[in-house]
Amino acid sequence: MEWSVLLEAYNWNGEQRFTADRIAADPRAARYLTGWPREGDFGVVAETDAGEPVGAAWARYLPEDEPGYGFVASDVPELTLGVLPGHRGRGHGRALMEALIRAAAEQPVPIARLSLSVEDGNHAARLYSSLGFTRVGRCDNADTMVLDIGSENRPPAI
Ligand SMILES: CC(C)(COP(=O)(O)OP(=O)(O)OC[C@H]1O[C@@H](n2cnc3c(N)ncnc32)[C@H](O)[C@@H]1OP(=O)(O)O)[C@@H](O)C(=O)NCCC(=O)NCCS
């Protein structure tokens, strides 16, 4: 399921720029999922009432020497979001993001921020902005966006 969502996230504009084989063969593209679950990984899956998975959102720490497209720091997990075609526009994407942000706030190791990359023209950017993500940089033809999870989840200052 998550691999098909990752494929959707790369092919968000309808062009089949990536195939499953190409992602598997491209370490940078595959690093959002390879070896799942690793320590610190977390995510959520949306299902129909019949239990059929329709989308997923997940987050993973990536190191500075093997960053994702939305890398800002090694202690900021990068997230991936996708809803399968045929199930879009019904609120699953927003519900997944809200659940992922809640999950981030509940992780045993406190998370101060979440990051992501969204290519120019992808309407997902509006969803992210409405959830409080702000643009902090550019990578190729994409914005890097960050959400501040909130000070209540941060360790107290010494
Ligand atoms: C982006 C994506 C996850 C949104 O999922 P979804 O279930 O369709 O989204 P929702 O129905 O929850 O809509 C959430 C918001 O997205 C935006 N949105 C959704 N569909 C839209 C459309 N066709 N045009 C413009 N904005 C749209 C709206 O801002 C919407 O806000 P609202 O809740 O106030 O209506 C989905 O379109 C998808 O999987 N796309 C391909 C993969 C992808 O682009 N992933 C993100 C990579 S950064």
The ligand as an SDF file (V2000), in Angstrom:
LIG
                    3D

 48 50  0  0  0  0  0  0  0  0999 V2000
   -2.8620   15.8230   -2.4250 C   0  0  0  0  0  0  0  0  0  0  0  0
   -3.8390   14.7230   -2.0290 C   0  0  0  0  0  0  0  0  0  0  0  0
   -3.2050   13.8060   -0.9970 C   0  0  0  0  0  0  0  0  0  0  0  0
   -5.0850   15.3870   -1.4130 C   0  0  0  0  0  0  0  0  0  0  0  0
   -5.9180   14.3430   -0.9600 O   0  0  0  0  0  0  0  0  0  0  0  0
   -7.5250   14.4750   -1.0450 P   0  0  0  0  0  0  0  0  0  0  0  0
   -8.1110   13.3720   -0.2790 O   0  0  0  0  0  0  0  0  0  0  0  0
   -7.9060   14.6130   -2.4640 O   0  0  0  0  0  0  0  0  0  0  0  0
   -7.7000   15.9010   -0.3060 O   0  0  0  0  0  0  0  0  0  0  0  0
   -8.9600   16.4350    0.5130 P   0  0  0  0  0  0  0  0  0  0  0  0
  -10.2240   15.9650   -0.1520 O   0  0  0  0  0  0  0  0  0  0  0  0
   -8.7810   16.1030    1.9480 O   0  0  0  0  0  0  0  0  0  0  0  0
   -8.8070   18.0000    0.2970 O   0  0  0  0  0  0  0  0  0  0  0  0
   -7.8800   18.7030    1.1090 C   0  0  0  0  0  0  0  0  0  0  0  0
   -7.5390   20.0380    0.4900 C   0  0  0  0  0  0  0  0  0  0  0  0
   -6.7640   19.8130   -0.6860 O   0  0  0  0  0  0  0  0  0  0  0  0
   -7.0780   20.8190   -1.6390 C   0  0  0  0  0  0  0  0  0  0  0  0
   -7.6300   20.1610   -2.8180 N   0  0  0  0  0  0  0  0  0  0  0  0
   -8.0410   18.8780   -2.9090 C   0  0  0  0  0  0  0  0  0  0  0  0
   -8.3990   18.5960   -4.1630 N   0  0  0  0  0  0  0  0  0  0  0  0
   -8.2010   19.7370   -4.8760 C   0  0  0  0  0  0  0  0  0  0  0  0
   -8.3230   20.0910   -6.2460 C   0  0  0  0  0  0  0  0  0  0  0  0
   -8.7430   19.2130   -7.1640 N   0  0  0  0  0  0  0  0  0  0  0  0
   -7.9630   21.3360   -6.6170 N   0  0  0  0  0  0  0  0  0  0  0  0
   -7.5270   22.2320   -5.7090 C   0  0  0  0  0  0  0  0  0  0  0  0
   -7.3750   21.9520   -4.3970 N   0  0  0  0  0  0  0  0  0  0  0  0
   -7.6980   20.7200   -4.0010 C   0  0  0  0  0  0  0  0  0  0  0  0
   -8.0700   21.7410   -1.0390 C   0  0  0  0  0  0  0  0  0  0  0  0
   -7.3180   22.7910   -0.4470 O   0  0  0  0  0  0  0  0  0  0  0  0
   -8.7100   20.8960    0.0330 C   0  0  0  0  0  0  0  0  0  0  0  0
   -9.1250   21.7570    1.0310 O   0  0  0  0  0  0  0  0  0  0  0  0
  -10.5960   21.6350    1.6920 P   0  0  0  0  0  0  0  0  0  0  0  0
  -10.4520   20.5020    2.6810 O   0  0  0  0  0  0  0  0  0  0  0  0
  -10.7710   22.9560    2.3460 O   0  0  0  0  0  0  0  0  0  0  0  0
  -11.5560   21.3480    0.5820 O   0  0  0  0  0  0  0  0  0  0  0  0
   -4.2780   13.8890   -3.2760 C   0  0  0  0  0  0  0  0  0  0  0  0
   -4.7770   14.7640   -4.2640 O   0  0  0  0  0  0  0  0  0  0  0  0
   -3.1550   13.0490   -3.8710 C   0  0  0  0  0  0  0  0  0  0  0  0
   -2.8770   11.9360   -3.4310 O   0  0  0  0  0  0  0  0  0  0  0  0
   -2.4760   13.5960   -4.8930 N   0  0  0  0  0  0  0  0  0  0  0  0
   -1.3960   12.8840   -5.5580 C   0  0  0  0  0  0  0  0  0  0  0  0
   -0.2140   12.6960   -4.6420 C   0  0  0  0  0  0  0  0  0  0  0  0
    0.3230   14.0020   -4.1000 C   0  0  0  0  0  0  0  0  0  0  0  0
    0.3040   15.0270   -4.7530 O   0  0  0  0  0  0  0  0  0  0  0  0
    0.8190   13.9460   -2.8490 N   0  0  0  0  0  0  0  0  0  0  0  0
    1.4090   15.0950   -2.2140 C   0  0  0  0  0  0  0  0  0  0  0  0
    2.8140   15.2730   -2.6580 C   0  0  0  0  0  0  0  0  0  0  0  0
    3.5380   16.7200   -1.8990 S   0  0  0  0  0  0  0  0  0  0  0  0
  1  2  1  0
  2  3  1  0
  2  4  1  0
  2 36  1  0
  4  5  1  0
  5  6  1  0
  6  7  2  0
  6  8  1  0
  6  9  1  0
  9 10  1  0
 10 11  2  0
 10 12  1  0
 10 13  1  0
 13 14  1  0
 14 15  1  0
 15 16  1  0
 15 30  1  0
 16 17  1  0
 17 18  1  0
 17 28  1  0
 18 19  1  0
 18 27  1  0
 19 20  2  0
 20 21  1  0
 21 22  1  0
 21 27  2  0
 22 23  1  0
 22 24  2  0
 24 25  1  0
 25 26  2  0
 26 27  1  0
 28 29  1  0
 28 30  1  0
 30 31  1  0
 31 32  1  0
 32 33  2  0
 32 34  1  0
 32 35  1  0
 36 37  1  0
 36 38  1  0
 38 39  2  0
 38 40  1  0
 40 41  1  0
 41 42  1  0
 42 43  1  0
 43 44  2  0
 43 45  1  0
 45 46  1  0
 46 47  1  0
 47 48  1  0
M  END
$$$$
